[in-house]
Amino acid sequence: GYHPNVVHESFVRMLKEKIAKAGYSMFSMDSFSGNSDSITVDLGGGHVMLEYGMRMYDPLNGDPMPEVRTTTPRGEAHMAELERRMGRHRAEDVVREGGTHILVFPNLVLIGTHMRVFTPVSVDYTETCLYPTLLKWATPEVNAVRLRAHEAFFGSASMGGPDDSEMFERVQIGLRCDLEPWLLISRGIARARHQPDGTVIGQMTDEVTQRAIWRQWKKVMTQDLGGPRLRKAAGTVAAGVGRRGWHHGRQPA
């Protein structure tokens, strides 16, 4: 949740200028900061979510924003439920452009209007596939907006996708270092809010999601799932990074 203001700095700056010029006072790029109402959520089991505010690419470009209309009884019922939960304006925005990032552990992410699947091939190569989605119960005009919104930020010539691809590669290069093989992911750990339902909530810039993912990864990697069992010889087993990729190491008890 803390990467957009850094990785997508040029896009954020441009968007802020367009927002100010258009006078959209209800929208703020402060969504991805520690000062916003946006949050990070640990849903349990390695499943995590970033819950942030609206995105309004198309109005800022002067493109028409079609009314969200349903074409099937099932779609009508679904839209009615969305409106009940979040109001008409927010529900329409979610249908047209999405409004969250959800990771279904371990490798499926629902981002905006697309599904993203990560397929590890080797310790230094991972395939990332993006699948834009359409809604069978929405009109063609609404689905066209969904595709244009996806292309605007996640396409190969977009304002966001190339940034992310570059960072993925640089992170992989950085993880090969020998100087400091451990990653510290404690940002916001003291202010994490534990909910009665077992979820954990933090600010948008906190590493709640990273901790949740690696906690589940460690749990899976240290239990018997039908293959060789990784046993703790002594102390705590933790994940580390070296030249050959992810490995396991032991820390003194």
Backbone bond lengths (Angstrom), bond angles and torsions (degrees), N, CA, C in turn:
res aa  C-N    CA-C-N  psi(-1)  N-CA   C-N-CA  omega(-1)  CA-C   N-CA-C  phi
1 G - - - 1.454 - - 1.516 114.36 -
2 Y 1.346 117.81 -11.96 1.464 118.74 -178.41 1.526 113.02 -99.33
3 H 1.326 118.48 1.21 1.465 118.70 -173.94 1.534 115.72 -82.17
4 P 1.344 121.77 -29.66 1.469 119.62 -173.29 1.529 114.68 -57.12
5 N 1.323 117.36 -42.43 1.460 119.79 -177.15 1.521 112.66 -67.02
6 V 1.334 117.07 -16.88 1.466 120.98 179.59 1.530 110.55 -104.82
7 V 1.328 115.92 -57.66 1.467 120.61 -176.73 1.531 111.39 -66.02
8 H 1.331 116.92 -39.31 1.467 121.49 -177.89 1.535 111.18 -106.10
9 E 1.316 116.80 35.38 1.463 121.30 -173.51 1.526 112.42 -57.90
10 S 1.327 117.82 -43.01 1.464 120.18 -178.51 1.526 111.01 -65.95
11 F 1.335 117.21 -38.73 1.459 121.19 178.34 1.529 110.53 -67.51
12 V 1.320 116.60 -43.74 1.457 120.69 179.85 1.529 110.48 -61.24
13 R 1.336 116.89 -43.35 1.467 120.62 179.71 1.527 110.79 -62.74
14 M 1.329 117.03 -44.23 1.453 121.27 178.86 1.520 111.25 -63.07
15 L 1.347 116.33 -42.28 1.455 120.51 -178.39 1.524 111.10 -66.12
16 K 1.325 116.92 -39.69 1.464 120.33 178.03 1.527 110.77 -61.12
17 E 1.324 116.24 -40.45 1.469 120.23 179.12 1.523 111.19 -64.21
18 K 1.343 116.45 -40.90 1.453 120.55 -179.91 1.531 111.28 -70.21
19 I 1.335 116.00 -35.86 1.467 120.37 178.08 1.524 109.88 -63.70
20 A 1.341 116.27 -45.15 1.463 120.85 -179.91 1.529 111.11 -63.42
21 K 1.323 116.44 -41.68 1.462 121.23 -178.98 1.522 111.61 -67.64
22 A 1.342 116.26 -38.05 1.460 120.49 -178.46 1.516 112.55 -81.15
23 G 1.338 117.26 -16.90 1.454 120.72 179.10 1.507 114.89 75.95
24 Y 1.338 117.47 28.82 1.463 120.76 178.15 1.524 109.51 -82.12
25 S 1.317 116.49 84.88 1.460 120.56 -175.57 1.525 112.70 -71.44
26 M 1.356 117.47 -18.82 1.472 119.54 -176.41 1.522 112.13 -82.52
27 F 1.340 116.96 -7.05 1.455 119.99 -176.32 1.520 110.08 -113.97
28 S 1.315 116.59 139.49 1.455 120.36 -179.86 1.518 110.51 -142.40
29 M 1.330 115.64 136.25 1.461 119.56 175.17 1.520 111.26 -78.75
30 D 1.328 116.28 8.36 1.462 120.78 176.54 1.528 110.33 -74.77
31 S 1.341 117.06 -0.88 1.467 120.83 -178.84 1.525 111.57 -54.66
32 F 1.343 116.31 -36.56 1.464 119.78 -176.83 1.527 110.27 -102.10
33 S 1.314 116.05 63.14 1.459 121.42 176.33 1.522 108.14 -151.46
34 G 1.327 116.05 170.31 1.454 119.80 179.39 1.502 113.41 -78.56
35 N 1.348 117.15 -2.39 1.455 120.65 -177.71 1.528 113.12 -101.77
36 S 1.321 117.20 2.82 1.459 119.98 -175.69 1.518 111.30 -99.40
37 D 1.328 114.25 174.73 1.464 120.22 175.64 1.525 111.44 -82.57
38 S 1.328 117.28 -6.87 1.459 121.25 179.28 1.528 109.97 -67.85
39 I 1.324 117.07 148.88 1.461 120.72 -172.67 1.522 112.11 -136.77
40 T 1.325 115.15 161.64 1.456 123.23 168.21 1.527 107.09 -106.63
41 V 1.331 116.68 143.78 1.465 119.64 -175.07 1.531 110.54 -135.69
42 D 1.324 115.68 131.55 1.459 123.80 170.34 1.523 106.51 -95.78
43 L 1.336 117.74 108.65 1.456 122.05 -176.22 1.524 112.76 -87.48
44 G 1.352 116.86 -5.50 1.457 120.93 -177.45 1.515 111.55 95.69
45 G 1.320 116.76 150.25 1.452 121.24 177.61 1.514 114.69 68.70
46 G 1.328 117.29 18.00 1.453 121.09 -177.72 1.514 113.88 87.08
47 H 1.316 117.81 -5.97 1.462 122.50 178.39 1.532 108.68 -81.37
48 V 1.316 116.78 130.82 1.469 120.33 -175.91 1.522 110.37 -138.08
49 M 1.344 115.19 167.49 1.463 119.02 -176.53 1.527 110.62 -151.47
50 L 1.334 114.63 144.91 1.450 122.15 166.23 1.519 106.17 -108.56
51 E 1.315 117.79 122.74 1.460 121.65 -179.91 1.520 108.10 -112.31
52 Y 1.327 116.67 111.19 1.456 120.45 -173.99 1.521 111.10 -129.50
53 G 1.341 115.64 177.16 1.459 121.65 -175.49 1.512 113.93 -78.39
54 M 1.307 115.62 -170.79 1.452 122.55 -174.81 1.525 112.42 -68.72
55 R 1.329 114.50 155.14 1.457 122.02 169.64 1.524 106.79 -119.74
56 M 1.320 117.33 140.85 1.464 119.86 -174.09 1.522 110.60 -136.99
57 Y 1.309 117.10 55.91 1.464 120.06 -177.60 1.527 111.68 -60.87
58 D 1.321 117.28 -47.82 1.463 120.67 -171.19 1.522 113.88 -67.29
59 P 1.336 121.70 -45.84 1.463 119.97 177.64 1.526 111.76 -60.23
60 L 1.334 116.67 -36.28 1.457 120.09 -178.84 1.524 111.16 -66.83
61 N 1.326 116.99 -26.35 1.462 120.95 178.11 1.526 112.14 -89.82
62 G 1.319 116.25 -0.09 1.451 119.43 -178.74 1.515 113.55 81.10
63 D 1.328 117.59 8.82 1.460 120.23 179.32 1.528 110.36 -78.09
64 P 1.323 118.06 148.65 1.471 120.53 178.89 1.522 110.60 -68.97
65 M 1.317 116.06 141.78 1.458 121.70 177.97 1.520 108.30 -108.36
66 P 1.321 118.35 102.38 1.466 120.19 -176.63 1.525 111.54 -67.79
67 E 1.305 114.50 147.63 1.463 119.71 174.17 1.518 108.79 -65.61
68 V 1.316 115.76 139.82 1.465 119.73 178.61 1.521 108.57 -78.53
69 R 1.313 115.38 111.15 1.466 121.95 177.59 1.515 109.59 -120.65
70 T 1.306 116.35 144.80 1.463 121.83 -178.00 1.525 110.21 -96.61
71 T 1.319 115.36 156.45 1.466 120.54 -177.92 1.516 112.87 -120.14
72 T 1.332 117.30 -2.88 1.463 120.72 179.83 1.523 109.53 -138.30
73 P 1.326 118.07 156.33 1.470 120.82 176.46 1.532 112.15 -58.36
74 R 1.327 116.19 -38.55 1.465 119.50 179.11 1.527 110.33 -63.93
75 G 1.323 116.39 -40.94 1.456 120.18 178.18 1.519 111.71 -65.55
76 E 1.301 116.47 -37.62 1.462 120.43 178.32 1.519 110.86 -62.50
77 A 1.328 116.12 -43.02 1.465 120.28 179.00 1.529 110.66 -66.24
78 H 1.337 116.49 -40.15 1.462 120.48 179.95 1.527 110.63 -64.88
79 M 1.326 117.12 -43.92 1.460 121.21 -179.99 1.527 110.60 -64.64
80 A 1.317 116.42 -38.74 1.460 120.10 178.71 1.525 111.21 -61.67
81 E 1.344 116.56 -38.23 1.460 120.65 178.96 1.521 110.99 -68.93
82 L 1.336 117.32 -39.94 1.463 120.33 176.88 1.527 110.91 -62.04
83 E 1.320 116.76 -42.83 1.453 120.63 179.55 1.527 110.98 -64.63
84 R 1.321 116.58 -37.86 1.468 119.86 179.05 1.524 110.65 -63.22
85 R 1.332 116.36 -37.70 1.458 120.34 -175.88 1.526 113.21 -80.08
86 M 1.336 118.10 -36.55 1.467 119.55 -170.60 1.513 115.15 -133.12
87 G 1.316 118.25 4.54 1.461 120.41 -179.50 1.520 111.40 85.71
88 R 1.339 116.08 158.21 1.460 121.50 -174.29 1.528 112.46 -62.70
89 H 1.327 117.85 -46.68 1.462 120.95 -174.72 1.527 111.46 -62.94
90 R 1.315 116.59 -48.71 1.455 121.32 -179.31 1.531 110.89 -66.09
91 A 1.326 117.09 -39.47 1.461 121.25 -179.94 1.529 110.36 -62.40
92 E 1.325 117.36 -42.74 1.463 120.31 179.17 1.526 110.90 -64.04
93 D 1.332 116.94 -40.00 1.455 120.41 179.68 1.527 111.03 -64.55
94 V 1.320 117.07 -40.93 1.465 121.45 179.58 1.530 110.44 -64.08
95 V 1.315 117.64 -41.31 1.456 121.37 -179.93 1.525 111.05 -66.93
96 R 1.335 117.00 -39.91 1.464 120.08 -177.58 1.517 112.73 -76.87
97 E 1.343 117.48 -40.33 1.462 118.97 -171.28 1.520 115.02 -132.96
98 G 1.311 119.01 -1.64 1.462 120.18 -178.55 1.519 110.56 80.80
99 G 1.332 116.88 173.54 1.446 118.38 -178.57 1.510 113.50 -162.59
100 T 1.324 117.19 21.02 1.456 117.76 -178.81 1.522 109.98 -162.63
101 H 1.333 114.95 166.55 1.465 122.56 170.09 1.530 106.22 -119.92
102 I 1.313 117.76 126.01 1.463 121.53 177.40 1.523 109.05 -128.77
103 L 1.335 115.94 122.94 1.465 120.78 174.42 1.524 109.05 -97.23
104 V 1.325 116.27 121.19 1.459 122.22 171.57 1.522 105.47 -95.90
105 F 1.335 115.96 105.80 1.459 121.82 -173.41 1.528 111.02 -56.13
106 P 1.327 118.79 135.28 1.468 125.49 8.74 1.524 115.79 -103.88
107 N 1.348 119.56 -13.95 1.469 116.66 -167.51 1.523 115.58 -143.42
108 L 1.326 117.92 18.16 1.468 120.68 176.80 1.526 109.03 -114.89
109 V 1.338 116.05 126.76 1.465 120.59 179.19 1.523 109.13 -124.24
110 L 1.328 116.01 132.25 1.458 122.42 173.75 1.513 107.22 -101.13
111 I 1.333 116.57 108.85 1.463 122.04 -175.52 1.520 109.00 -122.09
112 G 1.328 116.56 115.88 1.451 119.12 178.73 1.510 110.87 57.01
113 T 1.328 116.61 -115.04 1.467 121.05 -178.19 1.517 112.73 -109.40
114 H 1.332 117.46 17.02 1.462 118.14 178.69 1.524 111.78 -132.06
115 M 1.332 115.07 161.70 1.455 122.62 172.81 1.521 107.66 -105.69
116 R 1.322 116.13 138.56 1.463 120.95 -179.59 1.522 108.89 -122.68
117 V 1.323 116.49 130.41 1.461 121.96 -178.30 1.523 109.34 -120.58
118 F 1.331 116.03 125.56 1.458 122.49 176.61 1.526 108.91 -99.78
119 T 1.332 116.21 128.26 1.459 120.97 178.72 1.523 109.30 -123.29
120 P 1.341 118.30 101.97 1.465 120.39 176.79 1.525 110.20 -65.79
121 V 1.327 116.70 127.15 1.453 121.98 179.61 1.528 110.33 -103.51
122 S 1.322 116.43 -41.73 1.461 122.39 176.69 1.520 107.17 -153.10
123 V 1.346 116.87 -178.94 1.460 119.88 -176.25 1.524 112.38 -65.98
124 D 1.329 117.09 -18.85 1.459 118.90 -178.13 1.532 112.63 -125.49
125 Y 1.340 117.10 19.45 1.453 119.31 179.41 1.524 110.27 -149.41
126 T 1.330 116.67 125.51 1.457 122.57 179.04 1.520 109.54 -133.46
127 E 1.303 116.69 133.19 1.457 120.81 176.18 1.523 109.52 -90.43
128 T 1.332 116.06 132.70 1.451 121.72 178.48 1.524 108.35 -120.79
129 C 1.322 117.14 117.75 1.460 121.84 -178.13 1.527 110.46 -115.98
130 L 1.327 115.81 132.40 1.450 122.31 178.85 1.524 110.07 -108.74
131 Y 1.333 116.13 132.01 1.453 121.51 -178.42 1.532 109.93 -123.27
132 P 1.341 118.38 97.46 1.469 120.21 175.94 1.525 109.90 -59.46
133 T 1.310 117.48 142.92 1.462 121.40 -176.07 1.529 111.44 -118.22
134 L 1.325 115.29 147.91 1.456 123.05 174.82 1.525 108.52 -117.06
135 L 1.323 115.97 160.98 1.460 121.95 179.81 1.521 108.98 -109.58
136 K 1.329 116.65 119.48 1.456 120.68 -177.86 1.525 111.84 -62.90
137 W 1.327 116.65 -26.18 1.456 119.26 -174.99 1.533 113.08 -95.55
138 A 1.333 116.71 3.33 1.465 119.99 179.44 1.527 110.41 -104.02
139 T 1.313 116.34 161.03 1.460 121.01 -178.97 1.524 110.85 -72.85
140 P 1.353 117.76 159.25 1.465 120.95 178.32 1.525 112.60 -58.20
141 E 1.325 117.76 -32.98 1.462 120.95 179.82 1.522 111.18 -64.29
142 V 1.324 116.48 -40.38 1.468 120.90 179.13 1.525 109.98 -68.07
143 N 1.316 117.52 -42.95 1.466 120.40 179.66 1.519 111.60 -66.06
144 A 1.339 117.13 -31.43 1.465 120.05 176.36 1.525 110.15 -65.08
145 V 1.331 117.03 -40.46 1.466 120.81 177.60 1.525 110.48 -63.81
146 R 1.337 117.03 -39.40 1.457 120.65 178.23 1.527 110.58 -59.25
147 L 1.325 117.00 -44.53 1.459 120.74 179.93 1.525 111.61 -67.08
148 R 1.345 117.00 -42.93 1.466 119.60 179.87 1.528 110.70 -64.29
149 A 1.339 117.81 -38.86 1.463 120.95 178.46 1.525 110.27 -64.35
150 H 1.326 116.20 -40.30 1.468 120.24 178.02 1.525 110.43 -63.14
151 E 1.318 116.26 -47.17 1.462 120.45 -179.18 1.523 111.51 -62.55
152 A 1.336 116.21 -35.94 1.461 120.57 -175.47 1.521 112.51 -62.80
153 F 1.323 116.76 -33.27 1.473 118.72 -175.42 1.519 113.78 -116.31
154 F 1.336 118.22 -30.54 1.458 120.14 -173.24 1.530 113.63 -111.39
155 G 1.317 118.59 -3.78 1.451 120.97 -179.73 1.519 112.26 -69.83
156 S 1.335 116.23 168.10 1.468 120.52 -177.61 1.523 112.52 -66.71
157 A 1.325 118.09 -21.59 1.470 121.83 177.50 1.523 109.98 -118.62
158 S 1.329 116.16 34.76 1.462 121.31 -173.14 1.524 112.01 -94.84
159 M 1.340 114.10 -173.87 1.468 120.50 179.98 1.519 112.86 -89.46
160 G 1.325 119.40 -4.49 1.457 120.42 -176.96 1.514 115.60 -131.95
161 G 1.326 116.84 -42.31 1.458 121.49 -176.24 1.517 114.77 -54.56
162 P 1.338 118.94 -47.92 1.468 119.83 178.92 1.526 112.80 -60.75
163 D 1.352 116.74 -36.31 1.470 119.60 176.17 1.520 110.66 -59.18
164 D 1.326 115.76 -48.39 1.464 120.68 -177.65 1.525 111.63 -62.71
165 S 1.331 116.36 -43.10 1.466 119.90 -179.77 1.522 111.32 -60.96
166 E 1.315 116.15 -40.45 1.462 120.59 178.50 1.526 110.92 -63.72
167 M 1.334 116.28 -41.24 1.465 120.14 -179.38 1.518 111.38 -69.51
168 F 1.343 117.49 -38.78 1.471 120.09 177.29 1.524 109.87 -55.33
169 E 1.326 115.69 -44.87 1.460 120.42 -178.14 1.529 110.86 -67.57
170 R 1.330 116.56 -42.04 1.466 119.67 -178.59 1.529 111.85 -67.53
171 V 1.330 116.33 -36.66 1.461 119.56 177.41 1.528 109.97 -63.02
172 Q 1.329 116.84 -43.34 1.459 120.45 179.94 1.529 110.62 -61.02
173 I 1.336 116.29 -40.32 1.463 120.17 177.60 1.523 110.26 -64.84
174 G 1.329 116.56 -42.80 1.462 120.46 -178.84 1.516 112.88 -64.47
175 L 1.333 116.56 -32.99 1.463 120.22 -178.38 1.529 113.14 -72.52
176 R 1.312 117.11 -6.29 1.465 119.70 178.18 1.527 111.85 -85.83
177 C 1.311 117.57 -3.65 1.465 119.83 -175.09 1.527 111.48 -67.58
178 D 1.331 115.39 153.75 1.467 122.03 177.40 1.519 112.27 -105.01
179 L 1.342 116.19 -15.03 1.462 119.97 -174.12 1.521 111.77 -60.96
180 E 1.347 116.94 -48.86 1.464 121.31 179.03 1.527 107.90 -138.10
181 P 1.327 117.41 98.29 1.473 121.02 -172.86 1.520 115.50 -79.30
182 W 1.341 118.42 -3.07 1.460 119.90 -176.01 1.525 110.84 -109.92
183 L 1.329 116.32 144.38 1.452 122.48 178.42 1.527 109.54 -105.75
184 L 1.325 116.13 128.42 1.460 121.29 177.74 1.522 108.67 -93.66
185 I 1.315 117.73 119.03 1.463 121.72 -179.41 1.533 109.63 -125.25
186 S 1.328 115.72 57.93 1.464 121.26 -176.21 1.521 113.38 -106.16
187 R 1.324 117.92 6.04 1.458 119.77 -176.73 1.536 110.71 -57.97
188 G 1.331 116.20 124.80 1.451 122.04 176.62 1.513 115.10 77.66
189 I 1.321 118.28 9.84 1.465 119.72 -174.46 1.530 111.52 -66.25
190 A 1.321 117.61 -29.46 1.462 120.37 -177.88 1.522 112.41 -76.18
191 R 1.340 117.81 -23.10 1.462 119.39 -177.92 1.532 112.86 -106.81
192 A 1.327 117.65 9.62 1.462 120.59 177.29 1.524 109.68 -62.76
193 R 1.317 116.10 136.54 1.462 121.22 -177.53 1.532 109.58 -105.83
194 H 1.338 115.95 116.55 1.457 121.70 -179.64 1.529 109.23 -89.04
195 Q 1.330 116.04 121.53 1.457 121.96 -175.53 1.529 111.72 -92.24
196 P 1.345 117.51 157.61 1.466 121.26 179.41 1.527 113.46 -58.24
197 D 1.331 117.08 -28.86 1.466 119.49 -178.27 1.525 112.37 -84.20
198 G 1.341 117.32 4.32 1.458 120.96 176.83 1.515 114.74 96.42
199 T 1.313 117.94 -11.07 1.457 120.43 177.96 1.523 110.78 -76.24
200 V 1.329 115.02 159.89 1.458 121.37 178.35 1.523 107.59 -124.87
201 I 1.321 116.84 132.90 1.463 121.68 -176.20 1.529 109.54 -121.03
202 G 1.322 115.38 138.54 1.451 121.18 177.03 1.509 110.88 -138.33
203 Q 1.326 116.79 175.81 1.449 120.58 175.80 1.531 109.81 -68.87
204 M 1.329 116.02 163.02 1.460 119.93 -176.72 1.520 112.25 -58.86
205 T 1.333 118.39 -32.41 1.465 120.50 -177.46 1.522 113.28 -90.89
206 D 1.333 117.73 3.87 1.464 120.63 179.71 1.527 110.90 -83.72
207 E 1.320 116.10 157.03 1.467 121.53 -177.25 1.527 112.01 -94.53
208 V 1.321 116.02 38.00 1.462 121.46 176.31 1.527 110.59 -59.12
209 T 1.322 116.18 -43.97 1.465 120.37 -176.69 1.518 111.76 -67.49
210 Q 1.339 117.04 -42.51 1.468 119.61 -179.88 1.528 110.69 -61.77
211 R 1.323 115.90 -44.68 1.471 119.15 -179.08 1.528 110.90 -62.75
212 A 1.318 116.55 -40.23 1.464 120.40 -178.70 1.530 111.21 -65.70
213 I 1.324 116.08 -42.26 1.465 120.04 -179.32 1.522 110.90 -63.48
214 W 1.350 116.82 -49.26 1.465 119.82 -176.34 1.527 111.90 -72.37
215 R 1.320 117.21 -27.58 1.467 119.60 175.70 1.537 109.61 -64.24
216 Q 1.328 116.12 -43.62 1.463 119.57 178.68 1.519 110.69 -70.19
217 W 1.325 117.33 -37.91 1.467 121.37 177.98 1.528 110.28 -59.05
218 K 1.321 116.35 -45.35 1.461 120.57 178.90 1.532 110.74 -62.73
219 K 1.330 116.67 -41.23 1.460 120.75 179.79 1.522 110.81 -61.56
220 V 1.327 116.61 -44.86 1.459 120.92 -179.43 1.526 111.11 -66.78
221 M 1.340 116.20 -40.83 1.458 120.18 -176.27 1.522 113.36 -73.76
222 T 1.324 118.03 -13.56 1.457 120.19 -177.92 1.532 112.91 -112.06
223 Q 1.328 118.05 13.34 1.454 120.48 177.51 1.517 110.27 -120.61
224 D 1.318 115.70 163.74 1.448 121.40 -177.22 1.528 110.04 -83.99
225 L 1.334 116.77 112.43 1.458 121.26 178.52 1.531 110.90 -115.50
226 G 1.328 115.67 29.75 1.444 119.53 179.56 1.515 113.27 100.12
227 G 1.337 116.00 -4.52 1.453 120.32 179.31 1.513 110.15 -119.42
228 P 1.330 117.83 -168.17 1.464 121.34 178.60 1.521 110.32 -58.67
229 R 1.291 116.85 135.95 1.463 122.17 -178.48 1.524 110.16 -90.64
230 L 1.314 114.35 132.87 1.459 119.71 176.12 1.514 107.97 -88.69
231 R 1.316 116.87 113.19 1.453 120.72 -176.26 1.526 110.37 -102.39
232 K 1.301 114.93 145.44 1.457 120.58 176.78 1.522 109.08 -83.24
233 A 1.321 115.62 113.57 1.457 119.09 179.81 1.518 110.23 -72.88
234 A 1.316 116.40 -40.98 1.467 120.64 178.93 1.510 108.27 -167.27
235 G 1.318 116.11 143.92 1.454 119.44 175.55 1.515 112.24 74.41
236 T 1.329 115.40 -152.56 1.450 122.69 -174.52 1.509 110.92 -106.32
237 V 1.310 116.43 131.62 1.455 120.74 175.29 1.520 108.09 -85.75
238 A 1.321 116.81 132.05 1.451 120.69 -179.79 1.510 109.25 -137.39
239 A 1.317 116.19 162.22 1.461 121.03 -179.69 1.508 110.01 -90.94
240 G 1.319 115.81 135.05 1.452 120.53 177.38 1.508 110.33 -131.88
241 V 1.315 116.28 172.42 1.449 120.92 -177.37 1.510 109.68 -128.88
242 G 1.315 116.14 134.16 1.455 120.42 177.28 1.505 110.48 -139.28
243 R 1.289 118.03 -170.22 1.457 121.64 -177.19 1.526 112.02 -60.38
244 R 1.309 116.86 -32.01 1.462 120.27 -176.19 1.522 112.22 -91.75
245 G 1.346 117.54 11.99 1.456 120.05 178.40 1.521 110.82 98.66
246 W 1.347 116.41 -156.07 1.458 120.64 -176.86 1.526 111.39 -72.51
247 H 1.331 114.72 136.54 1.456 120.28 176.86 1.508 107.98 -144.14
248 H 1.297 117.04 173.94 1.458 121.39 177.67 1.516 110.27 -108.04
249 G 1.314 114.38 142.97 1.453 119.45 177.82 1.516 110.31 -137.29
250 R 1.306 117.99 163.74 1.460 121.90 179.69 1.514 109.70 -114.32
251 Q 1.307 114.62 139.01 1.462 121.14 173.36 1.517 108.35 -106.50
252 P 1.315 118.59 147.67 1.461 121.07 179.05 1.520 110.96 -57.60
253 A 1.319 117.26 142.89 1.451 121.25 179.69 1.520 109.21 -66.68
